[in-house]
Amino acid sequence: MFCPMCGAPNEDDSTFCGNCGAVLTLEESPVEARDEAARDSGVELADVSEEVEVVDVAVVENVRAEPAPASPPQVPAPPPSPAPSMPTSGFAVASLVLGVGGLVVLPLIGSILAIIFGYMARRDIRERPDQISGSGVALAGIVTGWIGVAFALLGLVAIGAVLGCGLCGTLSSGSW
């Protein structure tokens, strides 16, 4: 069955047109269907007499012969790409590596170099904030460097105390 309003093809047992929503039953005219739909939705329509236009059979045949225009395929939008990350300062990375190494392998030298490289990295990052990152990494290198220096100094004091007490004990006993 074809819609008398738009000419779109519909199933034979359809009550309403799938294209324009017009009533397809012969008992009810389009004007009566419009008025009934308006009453159901609570909209008041002005009393206008409309003439029902008779659809030419040739026009309906042409509509039947023409295929419905195909809609373009829906292509999903690509996901947003993540913002490119800025490179981390090499001095900051070196500071952190030397800071950890100063705690484990090179007690005093690694820690002092960690502090120096950390402060250099922080200055470089402050001067070029839109080009380089790694302020937190540099700060971690500085902190581990200072902790390494503190441990190294405590170690030197402890070794000095042990040696001093050892020397004092032997000198006072007279068994040198």
KENUVO-873264 format. One record per residue: residue in one letter; x negated, y, z of N, C-alpha, C, O in turn. Coordinates in nm, 4 decimals, padded with zeros to 6 digits. Atoms other than C-alpha are relative to their C-alpha. Layout:
KENUVO-873264
- a; X; Y; Z; X; Y; Z; X; Y; Z; X; Y; Z $
...
***
This chain:
KENUVO-873264
- m; -00.0848; -00.1161; 00.0000; 00.0000; 00.0000; 00.0000; -00.0903; 00.1235; 00.0000; -00.1926; 00.1270; 00.0683 $
- f; 00.0759; -00.1234; 00.0104; -00.1268; 00.3475; -00.0876; 00.0740; 00.1117; 00.0730; 00.1969; 00.1174; 00.0730 $
- c; -00.0562; -00.1102; -00.0776; -00.0737; 00.6571; 00.1244; 00.0666; 00.1001; -00.0945; 00.0062; 00.1396; -00.1942 $
- p; -00.0652; -00.0986; 00.0845; 00.1830; 00.8981; -00.0245; -00.0603; 00.1395; 00.0170; -00.0377; 00.2266; -00.0669 $
- m; 00.0567; -00.1329; -00.0226; -00.0109; 01.1931; 00.1230; -00.1379; 00.0154; -00.0650; -00.1639; 00.1147; -00.1330 $
- c; 00.1371; -00.0149; 00.0512; -00.3753; 01.1238; 00.0281; -00.0348; -00.1028; -00.1074; -00.1347; -00.0867; -00.1775 $
- g; 00.0245; 00.0998; 00.1031; -00.3551; 00.8174; -00.1962; -00.1003; -00.1059; 00.0395; -00.1401; -00.1858; -00.0453 $
- a; 00.0988; 00.0974; -00.0454; -00.5968; 00.6100; 00.0140; 00.0634; -00.1381; 00.0109; 00.1793; -00.1486; 00.0509 $
- p; -00.0550; 00.1352; -00.0136; -00.5514; 00.2300; 00.0039; 00.0080; -00.0398; 00.1475; -00.0812; -00.0084; 00.2263 $
- n; -00.0229; 00.0477; -00.1363; -00.4110; 00.0721; 00.3241; 00.0526; -00.1417; -00.0077; 00.0943; -00.1869; -00.1143 $
- e; -00.0587; 00.1332; -00.0074; -00.3013; -00.2736; 00.4364; 00.1509; 00.0106; -00.0201; 00.2115; 00.1130; 00.0116 $
- d; -00.1441; -00.0030; 00.0269; 00.0534; -00.3656; 00.3370; 00.0832; 00.0127; 00.1273; 00.1915; 00.0710; 00.1236 $
- d; -00.0773; -00.0066; -00.1247; 00.1667; -00.3986; 00.7000; -00.0387; 00.1193; 00.0864; 00.0051; 00.1276; 00.2012 $
- s; 00.0425; -00.1174; -00.0764; 00.0041; -00.0683; 00.8108; 00.1166; 00.0955; 00.0181; 00.2009; 00.1099; -00.0704 $
- t; -00.1022; -00.0999; -00.0280; 00.2271; 00.1926; 00.9727; -00.0518; 00.1387; -00.0294; 00.0232; 00.2250; -00.0749 $
- f; 00.0607; -00.1310; 00.0230; -00.0151; 00.4849; 00.9464; -00.1182; -00.0153; -00.0945; -00.1814; -00.1208; -00.1003 $
- c; 00.1125; -00.0017; 00.0930; -00.2746; 00.5775; 00.6851; -00.1304; 00.0034; 00.0788; -00.1446; 00.0824; 00.1721 $
- g; 00.1293; 00.0034; -00.0663; -00.6289; 00.4925; 00.7932; -00.0859; 00.1195; -00.0338; -00.1822; 00.1470; 00.0377 $
- n; 00.0797; -00.1139; 00.0434; -00.7635; 00.7984; 00.6096; 00.0509; 00.1313; 00.0585; -00.0259; 00.2071; 00.1177 $
- c; -00.0526; -00.1300; -00.0432; -00.5288; 01.0868; 00.6946; 00.0984; -00.0119; 00.1155; 00.1348; 00.0900; 00.1742 $
- g; -00.0907; 00.0183; -00.1121; -00.2952; 00.9361; 00.9572; 00.1466; 00.0181; -00.0346; 00.2307; 00.0185; 00.0553 $
- a; -00.1393; -00.0194; 00.0411; 00.0237; 00.9883; 00.7550; 00.0794; -00.1294; 00.0215; 00.0230; -00.2388; 00.0219 $
- v; -00.0878; 00.1149; -00.0209; 00.3233; 00.7587; 00.8152; 00.0196; -00.0705; -00.1331; 00.0467; -00.0070; -00.2350 $
- l; -00.0117; 00.0767; 00.1239; 00.3405; 00.4786; 00.5602; 00.1345; -00.0708; -00.0132; 00.1626; -00.1285; -00.1183 $
- t; -00.1276; 00.0699; 00.0098; 00.6865; 00.3405; 00.6405; 00.0963; 00.0817; -00.0846; 00.0888; 00.2045; -00.0889 $
- l; -00.0950; -00.0672; 00.0881; 00.9675; 00.4198; 00.4012; 00.1160; 00.0609; 00.0773; 00.1826; 00.1507; 00.0259 $
- e; -00.1121; -00.0506; -00.0761; 01.2222; 00.4847; 00.6781; -00.0229; 00.1423; 00.0479; 00.0732; 00.2167; 00.0675 $
- e; 00.0313; -00.1280; -00.0602; 01.0431; 00.7943; 00.8053; -00.0788; 00.0839; -00.0995; -00.1778; 00.0361; -00.1548 $
- s; 00.0710; -00.0871; 00.0934; 00.9344; 01.0877; 00.5888; -00.1192; 00.0623; 00.0717; -00.1229; 00.0605; 00.1948 $
- p; 00.1169; -00.0619; -00.0614; 00.6011; 01.2669; 00.6502; 00.0373; 00.1160; 00.0911; -00.0282; 00.1375; 00.1931 $
- v; -00.0401; -00.1137; -00.0825; 00.7821; 01.5715; 00.7893; 00.0536; -00.0506; 00.1332; 00.0200; 00.0041; 00.2382 $
- e; -00.0536; 00.0560; -00.1241; 00.9736; 01.3595; 01.0431; -00.1131; -00.0587; 00.0852; -00.1100; -00.0468; 00.2077 $
- a; 00.1131; 00.0565; -00.0741; 00.6500; 01.1824; 01.1406; -00.0813; 00.1100; 00.0650; -00.1271; 00.0951; 00.1783 $
- r; 00.0747; -00.1128; -00.0554; 00.4756; 01.5156; 01.1901; 00.0738; 00.0576; 00.1193; 00.0133; 00.0860; 00.2226 $
- d; -00.0801; -00.0546; -00.1095; 00.7605; 01.6451; 01.4047; -00.0034; -00.0934; 00.1207; -00.0120; -00.0474; 00.2346 $
- e; 00.0028; 00.0962; -00.1105; 00.7610; 01.3239; 01.6115; -00.1360; 00.0020; 00.0695; -00.1422; -00.0043; 00.1923 $
- a; 00.1332; -00.0061; -00.0588; 00.3830; 01.3406; 01.6636; -00.0175; 00.1283; 00.0796; -00.0820; 00.1274; 00.1845 $
- a; 00.0078; -00.1268; -00.0718; 00.4146; 01.7069; 01.7664; 00.0770; -00.0084; 00.1306; 00.0311; 00.0429; 00.2327 $
- r; -00.0791; 00.0144; -00.1231; 00.6881; 01.6198; 02.0186; -00.0746; -00.0869; 00.1013; -00.0732; -00.0580; 00.2210 $
- d; 00.0740; 00.0880; -00.0895; 00.4744; 01.3386; 02.1617; -00.1180; 00.0715; 00.0658; -00.1496; 00.0457; 00.1819 $
- s; 00.1164; -00.0696; -00.0542; 00.1756; 01.5689; 02.2077; 00.0375; 00.1270; 00.0741; -00.0501; 00.1889; 00.1344 $
- g; -00.0439; -00.1180; -00.0720; 00.3837; 01.8560; 02.3524; -00.0188; 00.1289; -00.0763; -00.0056; 00.2364; -00.0179 $
- v; 00.0197; -00.1202; 00.0806; 00.3149; 02.0984; 02.0669; 00.1318; 00.0347; -00.0679; 00.1992; -00.0514; -00.1245 $
- e; -00.1224; -00.0426; 00.0677; 00.6041; 02.3038; 01.9382; -00.0363; 00.0521; -00.1377; -00.1289; 00.1318; -00.1526 $
- l; 00.0229; -00.0446; 00.1370; 00.6183; 02.3552; 01.5633; 00.1118; 00.0951; -00.0412; 00.2261; 00.0815; 00.0027 $
- a; -00.1017; -00.0921; 00.0510; 00.7978; 02.6369; 01.3879; 00.0923; -00.0771; -00.0942; 00.0503; -00.1719; -00.1606 $
- d; -00.0972; 00.0672; 00.0862; 01.1113; 02.5343; 01.2030; -00.0218; 00.0445; -00.1436; 00.0272; 00.1488; -00.1867 $
- v; 00.0313; -00.0302; 00.1392; 00.9844; 02.5283; 00.8486; 00.0480; -00.1184; -00.0822; 00.0162; -00.2339; -00.0539 $
- s; -00.0457; 00.1090; 00.0856; 01.1541; 02.3328; 00.5805; -00.1054; -00.0240; -00.1066; -00.1472; 00.0678; -00.1773 $
- e; 00.1015; 00.0359; 00.0987; 00.9060; 02.1504; 00.3654; 00.0609; -00.0943; -00.1011; 00.1457; -00.1779; -00.0701 $
- e; -00.0442; 00.0920; 00.1032; 00.9655; 01.9805; 00.0421; -00.1018; -00.1123; -00.0092; -00.2227; -00.0894; -00.0058 $
- v; 00.0883; 00.1145; 00.0157; 00.8254; 01.6349; 00.0056; -00.0346; -00.0110; -00.1471; 00.0525; -00.0200; -00.2336 $
- e; 00.0460; 00.0050; 00.1385; 00.6159; 01.6199; -00.3054; -00.0042; -00.1445; -00.0463; -00.0545; -00.2326; 00.0234 $
- v; 00.0014; 00.1331; 00.0570; 00.6633; 01.3202; -00.5261; -00.1366; -00.0205; -00.0645; -00.1836; 00.0621; -00.1427 $
- v; 00.1330; 00.0295; 00.0497; 00.3324; 01.1594; -00.6057; 00.0131; -00.0644; -00.1373; 00.0913; -00.1572; -00.1579 $
- d; 00.0006; 00.0532; 00.1346; 00.2673; 01.0930; -00.9688; -00.0687; -00.1364; 00.0023; -00.1751; -00.1508; 00.0626 $
- v; 00.0522; 00.1352; 00.0020; 00.2049; 00.7230; -01.0322; -00.1361; -00.0034; -00.0682; -00.2219; -00.0820; -00.0278 $
- a; 00.1281; -00.0017; 00.0702; -00.0817; 00.8021; -01.2708; -00.1114; 00.0477; 00.0940; -00.2231; -00.0037; 00.0896 $
- v; 00.0999; -00.0495; -00.0946; -00.2624; 00.9964; -00.9985; -00.0352; -00.1094; 00.1003; -00.1522; -00.1286; 00.1335 $
- v; 00.0246; 00.1085; -00.0946; -00.2217; 00.7076; -00.7559; -00.0837; -00.1087; -00.0657; -00.1724; -00.1649; -00.0015 $
- e; 00.0797; 00.1006; 00.0703; -00.3589; 00.4678; -01.0177; -00.1451; 00.0445; -00.0128; -00.2364; -00.0365; 00.0035 $
- n; 00.1379; -00.0501; 00.0090; -00.6643; 00.6920; -01.0688; -00.0708; -00.0097; 00.1351; -00.1893; -00.0424; 00.1412 $
- v; 00.0588; 00.0092; -00.1334; -00.7230; 00.7008; -00.6947; -00.0332; -00.1447; 00.0320; -00.1356; -00.1735; 00.0940 $
- r; 00.0274; 00.1412; -00.0237; -00.6958; 00.3230; -00.6819; -00.1263; -00.0440; -00.0736; -00.2048; -00.1232; -00.0215 $
- a; 00.1127; 00.0420; 00.0822; -00.9540; 00.2888; -00.9592; -00.1323; 00.0568; 00.0519; -00.2366; -00.0069; 00.0375 $
- e; 00.1236; -00.0619; -00.0473; -01.2064; 00.5274; -00.7993; -00.0371; -00.0572; 00.1362; 00.0451; -00.0605; 00.2278 $
- p; 00.0425; 00.0485; -00.1324; -01.4081; 00.3775; -00.5184; -00.0173; 00.1191; 00.0956; -00.0479; 00.2310; 00.0545 $
- a; 00.0177; -00.1052; -00.1003; -01.4230; 00.5740; -00.1987; -00.1475; 00.0388; 00.0042; -00.2349; -00.0471; -00.0076 $
- p; 00.1408; -00.0412; -00.0038; -01.7384; 00.7818; -00.1741; -00.0693; -00.0617; 00.1215; -00.0177; -00.0605; 00.2333 $
- a; 00.0765; 00.0656; -00.1065; -02.0009; 00.6015; 00.0277; -00.0726; 00.1057; 00.0820; -00.1326; 00.1983; 00.0274 $
- s; 00.0719; -00.0937; -00.0855; -02.1390; 00.7861; 00.3243; -00.1463; -00.0424; 00.0042; -00.1768; -00.1614; -00.0043 $
- p; 00.1424; 00.0359; -00.0040; -02.5178; 00.8038; 00.3454; -00.0282; -00.0818; 00.1252; 00.0343; -00.0607; 00.2291 $
- p; 00.0303; 00.0829; -00.1176; -02.6700; 00.5462; 00.5784; -00.0550; 00.0862; 00.1133; -00.1311; 00.1804; 00.0913 $
- q; 00.0453; -00.0734; -00.1172; -02.7300; 00.6711; 00.9292; -00.1383; -00.0517; 00.0394; -00.1548; -00.1681; 00.0759 $
- v; 00.1365; 00.0347; -00.0376; -03.1019; 00.6721; 00.9981; -00.0233; 00.0575; 00.1393; -00.0069; 00.1777; 00.1604 $
- p; 00.0218; -00.0531; -00.1351; -03.1848; 00.6981; 01.3669; -00.1195; 00.0946; 00.0024; -00.2178; 00.0749; -00.0690 $
- a; 00.1089; -00.0958; -00.0129; -03.4028; 00.9904; 01.4647; -00.1184; -00.0683; 00.0676; -00.0998; -00.1484; 00.1592 $
- p; 00.1164; 00.0620; -00.0641; -03.7581; 00.8912; 01.5523; -00.0131; 00.0508; 00.1432; 00.0236; 00.1646; 00.1723 $
- p; 00.0165; -00.0450; -00.1384; -03.8394; 00.9041; 01.9224; -00.1017; 00.1124; 00.0060; -00.1941; 00.1171; -00.0752 $
- p; 00.0967; -00.1098; -00.0083; -04.0218; 01.2167; 02.0318; -00.1385; -00.0540; 00.0331; -00.1544; -00.1425; 00.1171 $
- s; 00.1373; 00.0460; -00.0234; -04.3957; 01.1713; 02.0214; -00.0520; 00.0646; 00.1275; -00.0198; 00.1797; 00.1569 $
- p; 00.0530; -00.0579; -00.1237; -04.5808; 01.2202; 02.3478; -00.0973; 00.1128; -00.0314; -00.1648; 00.1126; -00.1343 $
- a; 00.0907; -00.1123; 00.0195; -04.7740; 01.5396; 02.3866; -00.1437; -00.0518; 00.0036; -00.1778; -00.1363; 00.0863 $
- p; 00.1389; 00.0469; -00.0009; -05.1397; 01.4917; 02.3016; -00.0673; 00.0430; 00.1304; -00.0508; 00.1561; 00.1762 $
- s; 00.0659; -00.0314; -00.1261; -05.3481; 01.4743; 02.6159; -00.1342; 00.0676; -00.0275; -00.2005; 00.0410; -00.1278 $
- m; 00.1276; -00.0700; 00.0135; -05.6468; 01.6990; 02.6662; -00.1123; -00.0925; 00.0461; -00.0899; -00.1773; 00.1324 $
- p; 00.1111; 00.0853; -00.0431; -05.9883; 01.5354; 02.7007; -00.0446; 00.0368; 00.1416; -00.0357; 00.1523; 00.1831 $
- t; 00.0508; -00.0204; -00.1357; -06.1306; 01.4941; 03.0493; -00.1451; 00.0435; -00.0082; -00.2213; -00.0066; -00.0908 $
- s; 00.1366; -00.0509; -00.0029; -06.4496; 01.6806; 03.1289; -00.0986; -00.1128; 00.0285; -00.0773; -00.1940; 00.1186 $
- g; 00.1040; 00.1004; -00.0213; -06.7585; 01.4633; 03.1023; -00.0718; 00.0213; 00.1322; -00.1111; -00.0749; 00.1982 $
- f; 00.0621; -00.0289; -00.1290; -06.9098; 01.6397; 03.4025; 00.0858; -00.0521; 00.1148; 00.0335; -00.0995; 00.2157 $
- a; -00.0899; 00.0487; -00.1051; -06.6016; 01.5479; 03.6066; -00.0126; -00.1511; 00.0159; -00.0184; -00.2023; 00.1277 $
- v; 00.0143; 00.1455; -00.0058; -06.6328; 01.1813; 03.5170; -00.1355; -00.0375; 00.0596; -00.1445; -00.1275; 00.1432 $
- a; 00.1334; 00.0275; -00.0536; -07.0072; 01.1858; 03.5867; -00.0049; 00.0283; 00.1497; -00.0703; -00.0441; 00.2248 $
- s; -00.0034; -00.0340; -00.1421; -06.9396; 01.3533; 03.9219; 00.0642; -00.1115; 00.0816; 00.0130; -00.1489; 00.1871 $
- l; -00.0678; 00.1070; -00.0729; -06.6964; 01.0822; 04.0283; -00.0845; -00.1276; 00.0021; -00.0942; -00.1938; 00.1054 $
- v; 00.0824; 00.1212; 00.0065; -06.9233; 00.7992; 03.9124; -00.1208; 00.0138; 00.0927; -00.1542; -00.0796; 00.1656 $
- l; 00.1163; -00.0205; -00.0872; -07.2254; 00.9489; 04.0897; 00.0414; 00.0088; 00.1464; -00.0338; -00.0326; 00.2346 $
- g; -00.0481; -00.0059; -00.1390; -07.0169; 01.0172; 04.4017; 00.0219; -00.1376; 00.0570; -00.0172; -00.1650; 00.1705 $
- v; -00.0209; 00.1377; -00.0460; -06.9117; 00.6543; 04.4272; -00.1339; -00.0720; 00.0073; -00.1594; -00.1473; 00.1013 $
- g; 00.1337; 00.0601; -00.0029; -07.2648; 00.5454; 04.3381; -00.0825; 00.0504; 00.1166; -00.1648; -00.0236; 00.1705 $
- g; 00.0719; -00.0553; -00.1145; -07.3986; 00.7766; 04.6093; 00.0415; -00.0655; 00.1296; -00.0366; -00.0688; 00.2247 $
- l; -00.0441; 00.0716; -00.1196; -07.1928; 00.5876; 04.8644; -00.0547; -00.1420; 00.0039; -00.0713; -00.1999; 00.1113 $
- v; 00.0351; 00.1417; 00.0061; -07.3104; 00.2482; 04.7452; -00.1466; -00.0228; -00.0366; -00.2161; -00.0982; 00.0316 $
- v; 00.1303; 00.0352; 00.0561; -07.6350; 00.2541; 04.5459; -00.1082; 00.1043; 00.0302; -00.2114; 00.0719; 00.0888 $
- l; 00.0992; -00.1074; -00.0147; -07.8186; 00.5889; 04.5512; 00.0465; 00.0974; 00.1080; 00.1092; 00.1981; 00.0754 $
- p; -00.0629; -00.0753; -00.1072; -07.7373; 00.7355; 04.8912; -00.0146; 00.1511; -00.0085; 00.0871; 00.2199; 00.0006 $
- l; 00.0115; -00.1455; -00.0060; -07.8773; 01.0864; 04.8727; -00.0036; 00.0628; -00.1390; 00.0627; 00.1638; -00.1626 $
- i; 00.0164; -00.0592; 00.1332; -07.9725; 01.1510; 04.5098; 00.1319; -00.0020; -00.0770; 00.1697; 00.0993; -00.1358 $
- g; -00.1275; 00.0098; 00.0712; -07.6427; 01.0266; 04.3607; 00.1045; 00.0943; 00.0565; 00.1829; 00.1522; -00.0187 $
- s; -00.0984; -00.0876; -00.0632; -07.4378; 01.2245; 04.6118; -00.0261; 00.1466; -00.0333; 00.0674; 00.2217; -00.0610 $
- i; 00.0335; -00.1395; 00.0329; -07.6233; 01.5511; 04.5483; 00.0343; 00.0288; -00.1458; 00.0903; 00.1340; -00.1767 $
- l; -00.0353; -00.0203; 00.1420; -07.5872; 01.5065; 04.1696; 00.1518; 00.0022; -00.0197; 00.2016; 00.0745; -00.1060 $
- a; -00.1459; 00.0003; 00.0094; -07.2161; 01.4303; 04.2194; 00.0562; 00.1370; 00.0368; 00.1481; 00.1862; -00.0286 $
- i; -00.0459; -00.1333; -00.0411; -07.1690; 01.7619; 04.4014; -00.0305; 00.1027; -00.1083; 00.0548; 00.1850; -00.1415 $
- i; 00.0395; -00.0967; 00.1040; -07.3585; 01.9571; 04.1345; 00.0880; -00.0154; -00.1234; 00.1426; 00.0830; -00.1732 $
- f; -00.0821; 00.0217; 00.1205; -07.1741; 01.7970; 03.8408; 00.1473; 00.0326; 00.0254; 00.2168; 00.0802; -00.0644 $
- g; -00.1398; -00.0302; -00.0330; -06.8400; 01.8345; 04.0197; 00.0284; 00.1491; -00.0069; 00.1289; 00.1913; -00.0641 $
- y; -00.0199; -00.1449; 00.0047; -06.8802; 02.2078; 04.0663; -00.0151; 00.0543; -00.1420; 00.0555; 00.1476; -00.1805 $
- m; 00.0133; -00.0421; 00.1407; -07.0003; 02.2465; 03.7055; 00.1270; -00.0320; -00.0788; 00.1723; 00.0484; -00.1602 $
- a; -00.1234; 00.0399; 00.0704; -06.6935; 02.0574; 03.5811; 00.1151; 00.0905; 00.0388; 00.1915; 00.1320; -00.0483 $
- r; -00.1092; -00.0880; -00.0431; -06.4537; 02.2685; 03.7921; -00.0116; 00.1377; -00.0637; 00.0894; 00.1960; -00.1034 $
- r; 00.0195; -00.1308; 00.0634; -06.6065; 02.5900; 03.6546; 00.0351; -00.0074; -00.1495; 00.1003; 00.0821; -00.2032 $
- d; -00.0291; 00.0165; 00.1420; -06.5860; 02.4596; 03.2977; 00.1511; -00.0129; -00.0246; 00.2034; 00.0437; -00.1206 $
- i; -00.1452; 00.0178; 00.0148; -06.2211; 02.3556; 03.3438; 00.0727; 00.1315; 00.0269; 00.1708; 00.1630; -00.0404 $
- r; -00.0611; -00.1296; -00.0299; -06.1350; 02.6935; 03.4984; -00.0161; 00.0974; -00.1165; 00.0731; 00.1782; -00.1420 $
- e; 00.0244; -00.0894; 00.1129; -06.2890; 02.8734; 03.1976; 00.0801; -00.0397; -00.1240; 00.1181; 00.0471; -00.2027 $
- r; -00.0735; 00.0488; 00.1179; -06.1092; 02.6561; 02.9370; 00.1161; -00.0903; 00.0410; 00.1130; -00.2098; 00.0114 $
- p; -00.1080; 00.0855; -00.0507; -05.7831; 02.5333; 03.0956; 00.0859; -00.0629; -00.1090; 00.1468; -00.1673; -00.0858 $
- d; -00.0826; 00.0555; 00.1075; -05.6081; 02.4758; 02.7608; -00.0762; -00.0965; -00.0897; -00.0179; -00.1526; -00.1825 $
- q; 00.0807; 00.0872; 00.0856; -05.8945; 02.2714; 02.6110; -00.0523; -00.1240; 00.0719; -00.0831; -00.2242; 00.0072 $
- i; 00.0631; 00.1092; -00.0729; -06.0203; 02.0434; 02.8875; 00.0718; -00.0204; 00.1332; 00.1229; 00.0745; 00.1926 $
- s; -00.0672; 00.0315; -00.1262; -05.8782; 01.8673; 03.1926; -00.0951; -00.0798; 00.0879; -00.2087; -00.1065; 00.0487 $
- g; 00.0799; 00.0835; -00.0883; -06.0070; 01.6658; 03.4875; -00.0373; 00.0683; 00.1297; -00.1349; 00.0298; 00.1941 $
- s; 00.0310; -00.0703; -00.1237; -05.9989; 01.9056; 03.7805; 00.0096; -00.0930; 00.1209; -00.0723; -00.0849; 00.2126 $
- g; -00.0142; 00.0949; -00.1105; -05.8766; 01.6307; 04.0120; -00.1137; -00.1004; 00.0052; -00.1595; -00.1379; 00.1132 $
- v; 00.1121; 00.0949; 00.0056; -06.1477; 01.3920; 03.8952; -00.1264; 00.0681; 00.0532; -00.2037; 00.0075; 00.1274 $
- a; 00.1164; -00.0739; -00.0481; -06.4109; 01.6602; 03.9581; 00.0071; 00.0193; 00.1514; -00.0938; 00.0069; 00.2209 $
- l; -00.0159; -00.0175; -00.1439; -06.2689; 01.7271; 04.3037; -00.0289; -00.1310; 00.0745; -00.0907; -00.1295; 00.1809 $
- a; 00.0292; 00.1302; -00.0617; -06.2832; 01.3551; 04.3853; -00.1502; -00.0266; 00.0001; -00.2029; -00.0822; 00.0965 $
- g; 00.1457; 00.0155; 00.0044; -06.6481; 01.3518; 04.2752; -00.0692; 00.0874; 00.1035; -00.1660; 00.0451; 00.1666 $
- i; 00.0583; -00.0905; -00.1004; -06.7256; 01.6519; 04.4965; 00.0202; -00.0570; 00.1405; -00.0726; -00.0579; 00.2213 $
- v; -00.0301; 00.0538; -00.1332; -06.5549; 01.4939; 04.7988; -00.0847; -00.1235; 00.0284; -00.1439; -00.1345; 00.1358 $
- t; 00.0825; 00.1198; -00.0231; -06.7284; 01.1579; 04.7554; -00.1476; 00.0367; 00.0097; -00.2225; -00.0287; 00.0823 $
- g; 00.1388; -00.0459; -00.0103; -07.0574; 01.3428; 04.7041; -00.0311; 00.0541; 00.1383; -00.1347; 00.0214; 00.1962 $
- w; 00.0215; -00.0536; -00.1349; -07.0204; 01.5337; 05.0308; 00.0060; -00.1104; 00.1058; -00.0700; -00.1077; 00.2026 $
- i; -00.0047; 00.1125; -00.0943; -06.9207; 01.2149; 05.2127; -00.1302; -00.0787; -00.0064; -00.1829; -00.1201; 00.0969 $
- g; 00.1283; 00.0702; 00.0157; -07.2314; 01.0452; 05.0700; -00.1143; 00.0755; 00.0637; -00.2020; 00.0148; 00.1251 $
- v; 00.1053; -00.0803; -00.0629; -07.4514; 01.3352; 05.1829; 00.0099; -00.0113; 00.1520; -00.0913; -00.0254; 00.2207 $
- a; -00.0188; 00.0108; -00.1454; -07.2982; 01.3195; 05.5329; -00.0485; -00.1354; 00.0506; -00.1164; -00.1427; 00.1530 $
- f; 00.0463; 00.1329; -00.0419; -07.3586; 00.9440; 05.5542; -00.1519; -00.0105; -00.0082; -00.2147; -00.0707; 00.0789 $
- a; 00.1453; 00.0060; 00.0154; -07.7153; 00.9860; 05.4264; -00.0679; 00.0761; 00.1132; -00.1672; 00.0291; 00.1687 $
- l; 00.0586; -00.0767; -00.1103; -07.7888; 01.2567; 05.6846; 00.0168; -00.0726; 00.1332; -00.0755; -00.0752; 00.2146 $
- l; -00.0200; 00.0782; -00.1225; -07.6341; 01.0468; 05.9627; -00.0958; -00.1188; 00.0045; -00.1486; -00.1534; 00.1102 $
- g; 00.0947; 00.1121; 00.0067; -07.8460; 00.7547; 05.8461; -00.1416; 00.0434; 00.0313; -00.2145; -00.0259; 00.1023 $
- l; 00.1347; -00.0505; -00.0281; -08.1619; 00.9658; 05.8515; -00.0161; 00.0346; 00.1480; -00.1207; 00.0087; 00.2075 $
- v; 00.0058; -00.0326; -00.1427; -08.0798; 01.0916; 06.2007; -00.0074; -00.1280; 00.0823; -00.0838; -00.1353; 00.1786 $
- a; 00.0031; 00.1260; -00.0745; -08.0119; 00.7371; 06.3207; -00.1349; -00.0678; -00.0112; -00.1862; -00.1203; 00.0877 $
- i; 00.1327; 00.0609; 00.0195; -08.3373; 00.6085; 06.1725; -00.1046; 00.0776; 00.0794; -00.1932; 00.0187; 00.1413 $
- g; 00.0936; -00.0822; -00.0782; -08.5246; 00.9019; 06.3276; 00.0138; -00.0256; 00.1487; -00.0861; -00.0289; 00.2206 $
- a; -00.0208; 00.0255; -00.1422; -08.3667; 00.8324; 06.6659; -00.0572; -00.1352; 00.0399; -00.1199; -00.1485; 00.1450 $
- v; 00.0524; 00.1334; -00.0307; -08.4548; 00.4646; 06.6530; -00.1518; 00.0023; 00.0006; -00.2153; -00.0543; 00.0895 $
- l; 00.1465; -00.0082; 00.0058; -08.8113; 00.5413; 06.5474; -00.0542; 00.0827; 00.1162; -00.1559; 00.0481; 00.1764 $
- g; 00.0449; -00.0858; -00.1110; -08.8415; 00.8192; 06.8051; 00.0071; -00.0724; 00.1321; -00.0847; -00.0619; 00.2135 $
- c; -00.0140; 00.0738; -00.1247; -08.7154; 00.6013; 07.0843; -00.1000; -00.1144; 00.0054; -00.1528; -00.1489; 00.1111 $
- g; 00.0977; 00.1094; 00.0048; -08.9370; 00.3211; 06.9703; -00.1383; 00.0501; 00.0319; -00.2138; -00.0157; 00.1034 $
- l; 00.1308; -00.0570; -00.0281; -09.2407; 00.5467; 06.9768; -00.0095; 00.0466; 00.1450; -00.1130; 00.0295; 00.2094 $
- c; -00.0011; -00.0479; -00.1381; -09.1430; 00.6991; 07.3101; -00.0123; -00.1166; 00.0974; -00.0798; -00.1057; 00.1998 $
- g; 00.0044; 00.1153; -00.0886; -09.0958; 00.3584; 07.4648; -00.1383; -00.0616; 00.0040; -00.1817; -00.1089; 00.1091 $
- t; 00.1308; 00.0621; 00.0023; -09.4346; 00.2342; 07.3547; -00.1049; 00.0923; 00.0612; -00.2008; 00.0446; 00.1220 $
- l; 00.0971; -00.0924; -00.0557; -09.6202; 00.5480; 07.4567; 00.0095; 00.0066; 00.1523; -00.0922; 00.0191; 00.2205 $
- s; -00.0163; -00.0133; -00.1444; -09.4761; 00.5597; 07.8051; -00.0409; -00.1273; 00.0747; -00.0768; -00.1220; 00.1923 $
- s; 00.0371; 00.1229; -00.0673; -09.5486; 00.1975; 07.8794; -00.1512; -00.0217; 00.0007; -00.2022; -00.1030; 00.0777 $
- g; 00.1438; 00.0087; 00.0040; -09.9132; 00.2382; 07.7922; -00.0541; -00.1208; -00.0737; -00.1732; -00.1501; -00.0636 $
- s; 00.0477; 00.1186; 00.0713; -09.9306; -00.0727; 07.5729; -00.0231; 00.0294; -00.1462; -00.0107; -00.0611; -00.2287 $
- w; 00.0174; -00.0407; 00.1396; -10.0014; 00.1097; 07.2544; -00.1128; -00.0654; -00.0567; -00.1440; -00.0442; -00.1739 $
***
